[in-house]
Amino acid sequence: MHKTKLIRYTLLATALMAFAASCRQDNKTGPVSSHVDSVLFAEGSVKRYSHMIVMVDSFELFGDLTPLNANRWRGVAYYHQGQKRMAEVYYKKALECEVKTDQDQLSYNKVARRLSELLLVKGDYEGALRVAIPAVARMDESGIGSDIDYAILLNNIGCCQLNLGQDAEAQKSFFKARERYAKRWQSDKTSRGFQEAVLGTVYTSLAYINTRRYAESIYWIDRTEMLLDKYRQRHDARTEYFDEYQGRIDIMRAVAMQGLNKPKEAAKAYQEFLTTHYSKTGTGRINANDYLVAAHRYQEAAKNYSFLDQMFEQTGMEFSLDNIQLYMLPKFRANQEAGRRDSARAIATNILSLLDSAITAQKNSATAELATIYDTQGKEAEIARKQADLNQQRLLTTGIALVLIIVFFIIYTLHKRKATHKLAAAHHELEVAHGKLQVAYDQLEETTAAKERIESELRIAREIQRSIVPNVFPHHWGLDLYAYMEPAKEVGGDLYDYLLENDHLYICLGDVSGKGVPAALFMAQATRLFRALAKENFKPQDIAMRLNGELSEGNDSGMFVTMFLAYIDLKTGRMDFCNAGHNPPILNGEFMTMETNAPIGLWPDLEFIGEHVDSVKGAPLFIYSDGLNEAENLQQEQFGDDRLLQILREHHFKTAQQTIEYLCDEVRKHRNGAPPNDDLTMMTLSVV
């Protein structure tokens, strides 16, 4: 690599490391872990698992992920790609790593939870216990871990103990899990705790049903229904959740009562199941067959199995060997017992066809996973032997080619003695030209590789920057808030943030001078300082003065940020604000009249004037950066203030998110293919 390229790469790496360091300063236990986890989680949410693995390697190389956490994310990626054996390999590697930080301990808990679930599902109950029991002991000893991880680990332990015939131990584990679920929902301000508890007790009920311990399952089915009723009373509960889980409860009760030889109670529970919408879905109909087959109601079961393809399509399942055993064989039995011989024969023929493709698919999948494992570990002798054979064949081929070349040149030399000197000179010139071409090719390859590395690191920096600003907005009665940021380059200098505590809301939106990495670094520092000062309950003008003091110190580059800061009392609607050189916001369709003040960061010891509005209730507030009104099309015509006001006045948007999405579409239409000339950031909120 040439010296100038090395310098450029070093400067870029230094800038990115400084940018990452600015995100780390408030977290001593795990540097960029929360931001890195957010970036990796975002990759997983769009199912880019191969890219996730590449990013994990990069983050681990630069020390932003510990080996334990890196192996955990690799396990997650392979799991979602369907490579369960590779997921198991990396989860086990993660558990072998040293736990150095609190973040490592949290990751250890999640890995143990996922690995024990994998081993439980494939029937390795002893293996699952060897993972889950030490994990629970570590959580007890360290006091680090979430109630939900603790509860699920105990649930996994109970299921394993139940399958191993350790009924008393299983009962203790399930009851300890129940206590943790209760602790979770009592401490959680949202309804998430109840939802998790319902799911946990469903799994416990199914564990008893699957091991034919029907009497014990009734207790857990009753508890599941009780928790579902409590969940139903929560104001933030998901209404679509009630019907499905009520249906699951009813069908589990029907199966348990039939197993206890109480057909009337079982039939009554099944009738309750039929009143749910879930019973009409493909999944619900197939799950109902657990009861119908047990009750010898084969005609109804055979009819339900006609919806099997619908269930597979809805859930995205494939006809693997396990699924053929779980669904196709019972479908065949139901049709056979119902006297539908033609259907049974057709199903049997279909099973044979599916078995052939499923066996082939499983062999291919197993071969691919084994190949990956062997390639990773480098310990497969067969591969080494084949490689040796291949090398031997190549050597033989090369030798033959050399002999032919030598023979050719001997004959050529005998017939062309007079051209020897000319040939030597031409050959020398060819070697020189080839050398120059090789040097040029190496330089091109080196430049391309450096460019790709820089682009990759800038993309990572963009994701980290996006994770600095909040992308989850508050669910608070009477408040509707939404914001959006789009950098003009890979990283930018716009920012926004909010802090909501009880009925008190702090907001800010700013625009840093310049673009690119320097602006991003300045933006990260400003955002961090705003949040720290807002937590101290300073007034907006005081926050502006303290921000100015911090950012102007040692600011030799002369960078600055324009910013609108506000504090809103959600009960009274009063808004105290300070505008530091920023575009005036739009309140209820009109530009606000206010003191402009100076931008933040230019001169120390400035006084900033604060103002207030008596009430913003019922008056939508829209704040933005000049990347909106100054957005240009190919003819360099700006979007403009008049068009912005017209849109906000004439359109009656139902939500804050709808407002911003509509404006984003309008800006894209206005640009008409022109690249963005500035960072674009918007925030809107309304208080009722």
C-alpha positions in Angstrom: 0.0 0.0 0.0 1.3 3.5 -0.9 2.1 5.9 1.9 -0.6 8.4 0.9 -3.2 5.7 0.8 -2.1 4.4 4.2 -2.4 7.9 5.7 -5.9 8.3 4.3 -7.0 5.0 5.6 -5.4 5.7 9.0 -7.2 9.1 9.2 -10.5 7.5 8.3 -10.1 4.7 10.8 -9.1 7.3 13.5 -12.3 9.3 12.7 -14.5 6.3 12.9 -12.9 5.1 16.1 -13.3 8.6 17.6 -17.0 8.6 16.5 -17.5 5.2 18.1 -15.7 6.4 21.3 -18.1 9.3 21.6 -20.9 6.7 21.7 -19.1 4.8 24.4 -18.4 7.4 27.0 -21.5 6.7 29.1 -21.1 2.9 29.3 -18.1 1.5 31.0 -19.2 -2.1 31.1 -19.5 -2.7 27.4 -18.2 -0.1 25.0 -20.4 0.1 21.9 -22.4 -3.0 22.8 -25.8 -1.4 22.9 -25.2 0.4 19.5 -23.6 -2.6 17.9 -26.4 -4.9 19.1 -28.9 -2.4 17.6 -27.1 -2.5 14.3 -27.0 -6.3 14.3 -30.6 -6.6 15.4 -31.5 -4.3 12.5 -29.7 -6.6 10.1 -31.6 -9.6 11.5 -35.0 -7.8 11.2 -34.5 -7.6 7.4 -33.1 -11.2 7.3 -29.6 -10.2 6.1 -28.0 -13.0 8.1 -25.0 -13.5 5.8 -24.2 -9.8 6.0 -24.7 -10.0 9.8 -21.9 -12.6 10.1 -19.5 -10.3 8.1 -20.4 -7.4 10.4 -19.9 -9.5 13.5 -16.4 -10.4 12.3 -15.6 -6.7 11.7 -17.0 -5.6 15.1 -15.0 -8.3 16.9 -11.8 -7.4 15.1 -12.1 -3.8 16.2 -12.9 -4.8 19.8 -16.6 -3.6 19.7 -17.8 -7.1 20.4 -16.3 -9.6 22.9 -15.7 -13.1 21.7 -18.7 -14.3 23.8 -21.1 -11.8 22.3 -19.6 -12.3 18.8 -20.2 -16.1 18.9 -23.7 -15.4 20.2 -24.6 -13.3 17.2 -23.1 -15.9 14.8 -25.3 -18.5 16.5 -28.3 -16.3 16.0 -27.5 -15.8 12.3 -27.0 -19.5 11.6 -30.1 -20.4 13.5 -32.3 -18.1 11.4 -30.7 -19.5 8.2 -31.9 -22.9 9.2 -28.4 -24.2 10.0 -29.2 -25.5 13.5 -26.1 -27.5 13.9 -23.9 -24.5 13.1 -25.9 -22.4 15.5 -25.3 -25.1 18.2 -21.6 -25.0 17.4 -21.3 -21.3 17.9 -23.6 -21.2 21.0 -21.3 -23.8 22.6 -18.3 -21.7 21.6 -19.9 -18.7 23.3 -20.4 -20.6 26.5 -16.7 -21.6 26.5 -15.6 -17.9 26.4 -14.5 -16.0 29.4 -17.2 -13.7 31.0 -15.4 -10.4 31.5 -18.2 -7.8 31.7 -21.8 -7.4 32.8 -22.7 -7.3 29.1 -21.0 -10.7 28.7 -23.0 -12.1 31.5 -26.2 -10.9 29.9 -25.2 -12.5 26.6 -24.2 -15.7 28.4 -27.7 -15.9 29.8 -29.3 -15.5 26.4 -27.0 -18.0 24.8 -27.7 -20.6 27.5 -31.4 -20.0 27.0 -31.3 -20.5 23.2 -28.9 -23.5 23.3 -31.0 -25.3 25.9 -34.1 -24.7 23.8 -32.3 -26.2 20.7 -31.2 -29.3 22.7 -34.6 -29.7 24.2 -36.4 -29.6 20.9 -34.1 -32.3 19.4 -34.6 -34.5 22.5 -31.1 -34.1 24.1 -32.6 -33.6 27.6 -29.3 -34.3 29.5 -27.4 -31.9 27.2 -30.0 -29.2 27.7 -29.8 -29.6 31.5 -26.0 -29.4 31.4 -26.4 -26.0 29.8 -29.4 -24.5 31.6 -28.7 -25.6 35.2 -25.2 -23.9 35.4 -26.6 -20.8 33.7 -29.3 -20.4 36.4 -26.6 -20.9 39.1 -24.5 -18.2 37.5 -27.4 -15.8 37.5 -28.1 -16.6 41.2 -24.5 -15.9 42.0 -23.9 -12.8 40.0 -27.3 -11.2 40.3 -27.1 -10.2 36.7 -29.9 -11.2 34.3 -33.4 -10.5 33.3 -36.4 -12.2 34.9 -37.6 -13.5 31.5 -34.3 -15.2 30.7 -34.3 -16.8 34.2 -37.9 -17.9 33.8 -37.4 -19.5 30.4 -34.3 -21.3 31.5 -36.2 -22.8 34.4 -39.1 -23.7 32.1 -36.6 -25.5 29.8 -35.1 -27.3 32.9 -38.7 -28.4 33.9 -39.5 -29.8 30.5 -36.3 -31.8 30.4 -36.9 -33.2 33.9 -40.5 -34.1 33.0 -39.3 -36.0 29.9 -36.7 -37.8 32.1 -39.3 -38.9 34.6 -38.2 -36.5 37.3 -41.7 -35.2 38.1 -41.0 -33.7 41.5 -38.0 -31.8 40.3 -39.9 -30.6 37.2 -42.7 -29.3 39.4 -40.2 -27.3 41.5 -38.6 -25.8 38.3 -42.0 -24.8 36.9 -43.1 -23.1 40.1 -39.8 -21.2 40.3 -40.4 -20.1 36.7 -43.9 -19.0 37.6 -42.5 -16.8 40.4 -40.0 -15.1 38.0 -42.8 -14.5 35.5 -44.9 -12.9 38.3 -41.9 -10.7 39.3 -41.5 -9.7 35.7 -45.1 -8.5 35.2 -45.2 -6.8 38.6 -42.1 -4.7 37.7 -43.0 -4.1 34.0 -45.0 -0.9 33.4 -46.2 -2.4 30.0 -48.3 -5.5 29.3 -45.3 -7.4 27.9 -44.8 -9.2 31.2 -48.3 -10.7 31.1 -47.8 -11.7 27.5 -44.6 -13.5 28.3 -46.2 -15.3 31.3 -49.1 -16.5 29.2 -46.6 -17.9 26.6 -44.5 -19.6 29.4 -47.5 -21.3 31.0 -48.7 -22.5 27.6 -45.4 -24.3 27.1 -45.6 -25.8 30.6 -49.2 -27.0 29.9 -48.0 -28.6 26.6 -45.1 -30.3 28.4 -47.5 -32.1 30.8 -49.9 -32.9 27.9 -47.2 -34.3 25.7 -46.0 -36.6 28.5 -49.6 -37.7 29.1 -49.7 -36.1 32.6 -53.2 -34.7 32.0 -54.2 -34.1 35.7 -51.2 -31.9 36.3 -51.7 -30.0 33.0 -55.2 -28.8 34.1 -53.6 -26.6 36.9 -51.3 -24.9 34.3 -54.2 -24.5 31.8 -56.3 -22.8 34.5 -53.3 -20.6 35.3 -52.8 -19.7 31.6 -56.5 -18.6 31.4 -56.2 -16.5 34.5 -53.1 -14.7 33.2 -54.8 -14.2 29.8 -57.8 -12.5 31.7 -55.3 -10.2 33.5 -53.6 -9.4 30.2 -57.0 -8.6 28.6 -57.6 -5.9 31.3 -54.4 -4.0 30.3 -55.0 -0.8 28.3 -51.9 -1.5 26.1 -52.7 -5.2 25.5 -52.7 -6.5 21.9 -56.3 -7.4 21.1 -55.4 -9.9 18.4 -53.6 -11.9 21.0 -56.7 -12.8 23.1 -58.6 -14.8 20.5 -55.6 -17.0 19.5 -54.5 -17.9 23.0 -58.1 -18.4 24.2 -58.4 -20.9 21.4 -55.1 -22.6 22.4 -56.3 -22.8 26.0 -59.7 -24.4 25.0 -58.1 -27.0 22.8 -55.5 -27.9 25.4 -58.3 -28.3 27.9 -60.2 -30.5 25.5 -57.2 -32.8 25.0 -56.5 -33.0 28.7 -60.1 -33.8 29.6 -60.2 -36.5 26.9 -57.0 -38.0 28.3 -58.6 -38.0 31.8 -61.6 -40.0 30.3 -64.0 -37.1 30.7 -65.5 -36.9 27.3 -68.4 -34.5 28.2 -66.0 -31.9 29.6 -63.7 -32.4 26.7 -66.5 -31.9 24.2 -67.6 -28.7 26.0 -64.1 -27.3 25.9 -64.0 -28.1 22.2 -67.3 -26.3 21.6 -65.8 -23.2 23.4 -62.8 -23.5 21.0 -65.1 -23.4 18.0 -66.4 -20.0 19.1 -63.0 -18.4 18.5 -61.8 -17.0 15.2 -58.6 -19.0 15.8 -60.5 -22.2 15.2 -61.3 -21.1 11.6 -57.6 -20.6 10.7 -55.4 -23.3 9.2 -53.2 -23.5 12.2 -56.2 -23.7 14.6 -57.8 -26.5 12.6 -54.7 -28.6 12.6 -54.1 -28.1 16.3 -57.7 -29.1 17.0 -57.0 -32.5 15.6 -55.0 -33.4 18.8 -58.4 -33.6 20.4 -60.5 -34.9 17.5 -58.1 -37.9 16.9 -58.0 -38.7 20.7 -61.9 -38.6 20.7 -62.0 -40.8 17.6 -63.8 -38.1 15.7 -61.9 -39.0 12.5 -64.4 -37.5 10.0 -63.9 -34.0 11.5 -60.2 -34.5 11.8 -59.9 -35.6 8.2 -61.8 -32.5 7.1 -59.5 -30.3 9.2 -56.4 -31.9 7.6 -57.6 -30.5 4.2 -56.4 -27.2 5.6 -52.9 -28.5 6.1 -51.5 -26.8 3.0 -53.0 -23.5 4.1 -51.3 -23.8 7.4 -47.9 -24.6 5.8 -48.4 -21.6 3.4 -49.3 -19.2 6.3 -46.4 -20.3 8.5 -43.8 -20.8 5.7 -43.1 -24.3 6.9 -41.6 -27.0 4.6 -42.3 -30.7 4.3 -39.2 -31.9 6.2 -39.0 -35.4 7.7 -40.1 -34.0 11.1 -43.1 -32.3 9.6 -44.1 -35.3 7.6 -44.1 -37.3 10.8 -46.0 -34.7 12.8 -48.6 -33.8 10.2 -48.8 -36.1 7.1 -48.8 -39.4 9.0 -51.7 -38.3 11.4 -53.5 -37.0 8.3 -53.2 -40.4 6.7 -54.4 -42.1 9.9 -57.4 -39.8 10.2 -58.6 -40.4 6.7 -58.0 -44.1 7.0 -60.0 -44.3 10.3 -62.7 -42.2 8.8 -63.2 -44.7 6.0 -61.9 -42.4 3.3 -59.8 -45.0 1.5 -59.3 -43.1 -1.7 -58.1 -40.1 0.2 -55.9 -42.2 2.4 -54.3 -43.8 -0.7 -53.8 -40.4 -2.3 -52.2 -39.2 0.9 -50.0 -42.3 1.1 -48.8 -41.6 -2.4 -48.1 -38.0 -1.5 -46.2 -39.1 1.6 -43.9 -41.3 -0.5 -43.2 -38.4 -2.9 -42.6 -36.0 0.0 -40.4 -38.5 1.7 -38.1 -38.8 -1.3 -37.6 -35.0 -1.6 -37.4 -34.6 2.2 -34.7 -37.2 2.6 -32.7 -35.7 -0.2 -33.1 -32.2 1.2 -32.1 -33.4 4.7 -29.0 -35.2 3.3 -28.1 -32.1 1.3 -28.7 -29.9 4.4 -26.7 -32.2 6.7 -23.9 -32.4 4.1 -23.8 -28.6 3.7 -23.7 -28.1 7.5 -21.0 -30.7 8.0 -19.0 -29.3 5.2 -19.2 -25.9 6.8 -18.2 -27.2 10.2 -15.3 -29.3 8.7 -14.1 -26.3 6.7 -14.2 -24.1 9.8 -12.3 -26.6 11.9 -10.0 -27.9 9.3 -10.0 -31.4 10.8 -11.7 -33.6 8.1 -9.2 -36.2 6.8 -11.2 -37.0 3.7 -11.1 -33.4 2.5 -7.4 -33.4 3.1 -6.9 -36.6 1.1 -9.0 -35.3 -1.8 -7.0 -32.1 -1.8 -3.8 -34.0 -1.9 -5.1 -36.1 -4.9 -6.1 -32.9 -6.6 -2.7 -31.3 -6.0 -1.0 -34.4 -7.4 -3.1 -34.3 -10.5 -2.3 -30.6 -10.9 1.4 -31.3 -10.5 1.3 -34.1 -13.1 -0.6 -31.8 -15.5 1.9 -29.0 -15.0 4.8 -31.4 -15.6 3.3 -32.7 -18.9 2.7 -29.1 -20.0 6.3 -28.1 -19.2 7.6 -31.1 -21.2 5.5 -30.2 -24.2 6.7 -26.6 -23.9 10.3 -27.7 -23.7 10.0 -30.0 -26.7 8.3 -27.2 -28.7 11.1 -24.7 -28.0 13.8 -27.3 -28.8 12.2 -27.9 -32.2 11.6 -24.2 -32.7 15.2 -23.4 -31.8 16.6 -26.0 -34.3 14.6 -24.5 -37.1 15.0 -20.8 -36.2 18.6 -20.4 -35.0 18.9 -17.1 -36.8 15.9 -15.6 -34.9 17.3 -16.5 -31.4 18.5 -13.0 -30.6 15.4 -11.4 -31.9 13.3 -13.9 -29.9 15.2 -13.2 -26.7 14.8 -9.5 -27.1 11.1 -9.8 -27.8 10.8 -12.1 -24.8 12.6 -9.6 -22.6 10.3 -6.8 -23.8 7.3 -9.0 -23.1 8.5 -9.7 -19.6 9.0 -6.0 -19.0 5.5 -5.2 -20.3 4.0 -8.0 -18.3 5.8 -6.7 -15.2 4.4 -3.2 -15.8 0.9 -4.7 -16.4 1.2 -6.7 -13.1 2.2 -3.6 -11.2 -0.8 -1.6 -12.6 -3.1 -4.5 -11.8 -1.8 -4.8 -8.2 -2.3 -1.0 -7.8 -5.9 -1.2 -9.1 -6.7 -4.2 -6.9 -5.2 -2.4 -3.9 -7.2 0.8 -4.6 -10.4 -1.2 -5.1 -9.9 -3.1 -1.9 -9.2 0.1 0.1 -12.3 1.7 -1.5 -14.5 -1.2 -0.5 -13.2 -1.2 3.0 -13.9 2.5 3.4 -17.4 2.1 2.0 -18.1 -0.8 4.3 -16.8 1.1 7.4 -18.9 4.2 6.4 -22.0 2.0 6.1 -21.3 0.7 9.6 -20.8 4.3 10.9 -24.1 5.2 9.3 -25.9 2.4 11.2 -24.2 3.4 14.4 -25.2 7.0 13.9 -28.8 6.0 13.2 -28.8 4.1 16.5 -27.8 7.2 18.4 -31.1 9.0 17.6 -34.2 7.2 19.0 -36.1 5.1 16.5 -38.8 4.0 19.0 -41.2 6.7 20.0 -43.3 7.1 23.2 -46.7 5.5 23.8 -48.1 8.0 26.2 -51.7 9.0 26.5 -52.3 12.4 25.0 -49.0 12.5 23.1 -48.3 11.7 19.5 -44.6 12.1 18.5 -42.6 10.9 15.5 -39.2 11.9 13.9 -37.1 11.0 10.9 -33.5 11.6 9.8 -31.9 11.0 6.4 -28.2 11.9 6.0 -27.2 13.4 2.6 -24.0 11.3 2.7 -23.1 8.0 4.5 -23.1 9.9 7.8 -24.4 13.4 8.5 -24.7 16.2 11.0 -28.4 16.5 11.7 -29.8 15.3 15.0 -32.9 14.9 17.1 -33.7 13.5 20.5 -36.4 13.4 23.2 -36.6 12.5 26.9 -39.9 11.7 28.4 -40.3 11.3 32.2 -43.8 11.1 33.7 -45.7 14.0 32.1 -42.5 16.1 31.2 -41.1 16.0 27.7 -37.8 17.4 26.5 -37.2 17.6 22.7 -34.5 19.0 20.4 -33.7 19.1 16.7 -30.5 20.4 15.3 -28.3 20.9 12.2 -24.5 20.8 12.4 -22.5 22.9 10.0 -20.9 20.8 7.2 -21.5 17.1 6.4 -19.8 13.8 6.6 -17.7 12.3 9.4 -16.7 15.6 11.1 -20.3 16.7 11.3 -21.3 13.2 12.6 -18.7 13.4 15.4 -20.0 16.9 16.4 -23.6 15.7 16.2 -22.9 12.7 18.4 -21.3 14.9 21.1 -24.2 17.4 21.0 -26.8 14.6 21.3 -25.1 13.0 24.2 -24.7 16.4 26.1 -28.4 17.3 25.4 -29.6 14.1 27.0 -27.4 14.4 30.0 -28.5 18.0 30.7 -32.2 17.2 30.1 -32.0 14.5 32.8 -30.8 17.3 35.2 -34.1 19.1 34.4 -32.5 22.3 33.2 -34.5 24.9 31.3 -34.1 25.0 27.5 -32.1 28.2 27.5 -29.8 26.8 30.3 -29.3 23.7 28.2 -28.3 25.9 25.3 -25.8 27.9 27.3 -24.2 24.8 28.8 -24.1 23.1 25.4 -22.4 26.2 24.0 -19.8 26.2 26.7 -18.9 22.6 26.2 -18.9 22.6 22.3 -17.1 26.0 21.9 -14.2 24.9 24.1 -11.2 23.9 21.9 -13.4 24.2 18.7 -10.5 25.3 16.4 -12.4 24.1 13.3 -15.2 26.6 13.9 -18.0 24.1 13.7 -21.4 24.9 15.2 -24.9 23.6 15.5 -28.3 25.4 15.1 -30.8 23.9 17.4 -34.4 24.2 18.6 -34.9 23.0 22.2 -38.1 22.8 24.1 -39.7 21.5 27.4 -43.4 20.6 27.4 -45.6 20.0 30.4 -48.0 17.4 29.0 -50.6 18.2 31.7 -50.9 21.9 31.1 -49.6 22.1 27.5 -47.1 24.9 28.4 -44.0 24.9 26.2 -40.8 26.6 27.3 -38.3 26.8 24.4 -35.1 28.3 23.1 -34.2 28.7 19.4 -30.4 28.7 18.8 -30.1 30.0 15.2 -32.5 27.3 13.8 -35.3 27.5 11.3 -38.5 28.6 13.2 -40.8 25.7 13.8 -44.4 25.6 12.5 -47.1 25.7 15.2 -50.7 25.1 14.2 -49.9 25.9 10.6 -48.0 29.2 11.2 -44.3 29.9 11.6 -43.4 30.7 15.2 -42.1 34.3 15.9 -39.2 34.0 18.3 -35.7 35.2 19.3 -33.2 33.5 17.0 -30.2 33.6 19.3 -26.8 32.6 18.0 -25.8 29.0 16.9 -24.3 26.8 19.5 -20.5 26.2 19.6 -19.0 29.4 18.1 -18.4 31.7 21.0 -18.1 30.9 24.8 -20.1 32.8 27.5 -23.1 33.6 25.2 -26.4 34.4 26.8 -29.4 32.6 25.3 -32.9 33.9 25.6 -35.7 31.5 26.5 -39.4 32.0 25.6 -42.7 30.1 26.2 -46.1 29.3 24.8 -48.9 29.1 27.3 -50.3 25.9 25.7 -49.7 23.8 22.6 -52.6 21.5 23.3 -54.5 20.8 20.1 -51.9 22.7 18.0 -49.5 20.4 16.0 -45.8 21.4 16.3 -43.5 20.7 13.3 -39.7 21.1 13.6 -37.3 20.5 10.7 -33.9 21.2 9.3 -33.2 23.2 6.1 -32.7 19.9 4.2 -36.5 20.1 3.8 -37.4 23.6 2.6 -34.1 23.9 0.7 -34.3 20.5 -1.0 -33.4 21.0 -4.7 -34.5 19.2 -7.9 -32.4 18.8 -11.0 -33.1 22.4 -12.0 -31.9 23.6 -8.5 -35.4 24.7 -7.6 -36.0 24.6 -3.8 -38.9 22.9 -2.1 -39.7 26.2 -0.4 -41.4 27.5 2.8 -44.7 28.2 1.0 -45.2 24.7 -0.2 -44.4 23.4 3.3 -47.0 25.7 4.9 -49.6 24.8 2.3 -49.2 21.0 2.9 -49.4 21.4 6.7 -52.5 23.7 6.4 -54.5 21.8 3.8 -53.9 18.2 4.9 -55.4 16.8 8.0 -53.1 14.1 9.1 -54.3 11.5 11.6 -50.9 10.8 13.1 -47.5 12.3 13.5 -45.9 9.4 11.5 -48.4 10.0 8.7 -47.4 13.7 8.5 -43.7 12.9 8.1 -44.1 10.0 5.7 -46.2 12.3 3.5 -43.6 15.0 3.5 -40.8 12.5 2.7 -42.8 11.4 -0.4 -43.3 15.0 -1.4 -39.6 15.8 -1.1 -38.7 12.7 -3.2 -41.1 13.7 -5.9 -39.7 17.3 -5.9 -36.1 16.1 -6.2 -37.2 13.9 -9.2 -33.9 11.9 -9.2 -31.6 14.7 -7.9 -29.3 13.6 -5.1 -30.0 15.1 -1.7 -28.1 18.4 -1.2 -28.3 18.4 2.6 -29.3 16.2 5.5 -33.1 16.0 6.1 -34.5 15.8 9.6 -38.1 16.3 10.7 -40.0 16.0 14.0 -43.7 16.5 14.7 -45.8 16.1 17.8 -49.3 16.9 19.1 -50.6 17.1 22.7 -54.3 16.7 23.6 
